[in-house]
Amino acid sequence: MFKQRVGELAKRPHIVAAEASVAQAADLMGREGISCLAAVSGAKVVGFLTENNLVRHFDVDLDLDASIRDFLTKPEGAVSKDMRVSEAVKLLLERVVRHLPVMDFNGSLLGLVTEKELVDALAVDFMVEDAVCSDLMRRDPVTLPADRSVREALALMREKNADCLLALHADKPAGILSERDVLSRIMGFPERLTAPVSHHMTAPVISVPTTAVVYKVILFMRQKGVRRLAVIHENGTLAGMLSQRDILVYARRIGL
């Protein structure tokens, strides 16, 4: 029951020079499949760059040749490596962030703990719970017909402050367009902004039934390397979405 400390879960961050360009940083994030970079000047961490930092500006005022310094999240709010996982979950949800920097006793950056590591730590706790996806899922995920343009999708994601949207065809999830898809498939190709979402989304979308047991779903997400799933009714139509954050919110609510 949340006996672990965050120092046991923290992963070494990928490093990028603070003077790197947006294009260079986005390329690194796409190649490595990561959502956050630690930006350094000399030996000092001066900030963090996330997928969200870039995508929310994309197609509006994002200069790919600009330095990433203007898009960094300040390296504040680091947590001790001895913080309990339960407290880390509380803090992550309160701050509405996806990463917490973890410091060692000397005040040096030990690593980052993300929603993924915290959810993985919960898997054993959910073994004794009978929760199913319909108990946790978001019933009103951001959606858009798959034939609408990428530009429309990005505008909707900004409006809803969403990190992804589900593309629908005949009320069934046809694919998902995430911030990672935007960085790896759209950024650097402005002509693709007018293309249908279906041309650049991840498809087919990974889905589970509303009755799927959450413990097994956590293991399934880990196996597939995904952060979110579509939840579907028996007839294949969309019921909702289940993300790592939804799992953490539920775990916090029931006091795991």
N, C-alpha and C positions, 0 to 999 in steps of 0.2 A: 504493500500500500504506500506508494510514493516514498519508499525508504531511501532511494538513491539520491545522490547529490549531483548537482549540475556538472561538476567537474568531471564526473564519470561519463557524461554524455557529450560534452563539448567536442566539436570537431575543428581541426585546424582550418582557418579560413584561407581561401585563395587570395593572393596578394596582387595588387596592381599599383603602379606608380600614380600618385595624385595628379601628375601632369599628363597622364595618358588621355587620349581622345575618347569621346563617346563611342566612336566606331570600334576602336581597339578593345575597350572594355566590354562592349556588347558582343563582340566576336569571341572573347575569352569566356564569357558567361554561357554563350550558346554552345561552344565546343566542349566545355566541361559539364554542361547541364547543371549549373548552379544558379542560385537566386540572389546571392550576396557576395560582394568582394570587399576586402579590407584595403583601403587606399592608404598608401604610406608615402611619407616624405622623409628620405633618409631612413632611419630606423624607427621613426615615430608613426603610429597609426593616427591619421588625421580625420578619418571618417569612413563611412561605409556606403557602398553603392548597391542598391537593390534593383531588381527587375522593375519594380513599381516606380522607382525614381525616374527611370528612363521612359517607360511606356506611357505614363500619364502625360508626358510632354510630346510624345511622338505624334507627328502630323500636325502639330500646332506651332511649336517654337523650338524644336530640337535641332541644333546644328551638329551634325555628326563629326565635324572637325573640332568642335569646342572641347576644352578641357573638362574632365568630369568633376572638377572642384565645385562647380556651381550646382551640382546635383547630389552632393554628398549629404548623408545624414551624419550629424556630429557624433563623435565617439563618447557620448554621455550615457549615464545610466547603466554602467557595467555592473555585473553582479559577482559576488564572491563564488569561488568554486565549491564552497561548502554549503551554499544555499540548497535547501531541500527542493526537490522537484515540484512538490505541491505549491511552494511559494513562487517558483519560477513560472508555473502555469498561471497563477493568479496575476503576476506582474505582466506577463506577456499579453494576457487578455485585457488588463486594465489599460495598458499602453497602446493597444490595438496595433501591435507589431508582430512580425513573424520570426525575428531573430533577437537573441539577447547575447551581448558580448560577455564573456566570462573571464575574470581576471584571476591571476595567481596571487600568492602572498606578497610578492614584490610589486604588484600593480601592473604587471606586464600582461598583454593579451594572451590568454591561454587558448581561446578558441571561441566558437559560436555554438550556441544551442538553439535549435530551430523547432518549429512545430513538429517536424518529422521525428526528431529524437525524443521529444516529450510523448508523442503518441505511441511510439515503439515501446517506451517505458511503461505505458499503460496496458499493453496487451495482456499481461498476466492478470492484472486486476480485473479486466473485463471477462476473464474466464468464469468468474463467479457471478456475473451479471447476466440476466436474460434479455438484455436490451437488443432490439432489432432496429434496422435502419429507419423504419418509419417513426421511431421514438426520437431520433436524433436529427434526421435530415432537415435541410432547409426546403420548405415547401414552395418558396417563390424565388428560385434562382433566376439570374439574368439570362434571358433567352432572346434569340433572334432567328428569323427564317434563314436557312442556309444559303438562300439565293441573294441575300442582301449584301451590300458591299463591306469590305474590310473597314473602310473609313467610317461607315455607320456603326460598325461594331465597336471601334475604338471610342467613338463619341459616347456610345451607350455605357461602355465600361467606365469611362471618366465620370459620367453623370451619376452612375450607381456606386462609384468607388469600388468596382469589382476587379478582381485579378483574373477573371475569365468569364466566358459566357458559353452557354450551350446553344449549338446551332440545331434547329429543328426542321424536320421534314414530315409533314402530315402528323404533327403533334408527337412525333417520336424523335429521340435524340439521335442526330446524324453524325455529330462530331462536337469537338470542343475547341474553342480558340482561347488560348491562355497567353499570359504575358510572355512566357517562354517561346511560344509559337511566333509571336510578333517579333521578338528579338532575333530569332534564328531564321525566319522566313520572309519577313516584311521589311525590317530595317535595312536601309541601303538600296531598297528597290521601290521608290515612290510610286512607280507605275502600278504596283500591286495593290495600292490603296483602293483602286476602283474595281478590283476583281471581286467576285463573289467570295464570301467567307468559305464556302465549300472547297475552293481551290487551295486554301492554305491552312485549314483547320486540321487538327489531329483526328483521324478517323480510322476505323470506327471507334466511337467513344466506349470506354470500358464502363459497364453497367452491372448493377446487382439488383435483385428483387427487394421489395419493401420488407419482406420477411427475413432477409439475411441477418444472421447473428453478428453483432458488431465485432466480437472477438475474432471471428473468422474473417471479417471484412478488413480489419486492421492487418492481419497477416497477408491477406490478398493484396492490399495496397502496397505493402512492403515488397511482396514478390514482384509485382508489376512495376514498382518504382514510380507510383503516381501519388499525387497529393489530394485528389478529389475523384469522385465517381458519380455517374448518373444513377439515380434510383428509379426503377421502372415498375409499372403495374404489370399484371399478368398478361395484358394484351400488348405490352411493349411501349405504351405511351408513357410520357414523363410524369413521374410522381414528385421528384425533387432532386436535390443534390446533397451528397455527403462529402464534406471536406475534413481535413485534419483539424482545422479550427473548430468545426462543429463537434467533433469528438472531444476536444479539450473543454469546450463550453459545457457539454453534458457531464463530463467527469467532474468538473468543478461544481456543478449544480447538485450532484448527488453525493459529493464529498468523498470521492475516491482519493 
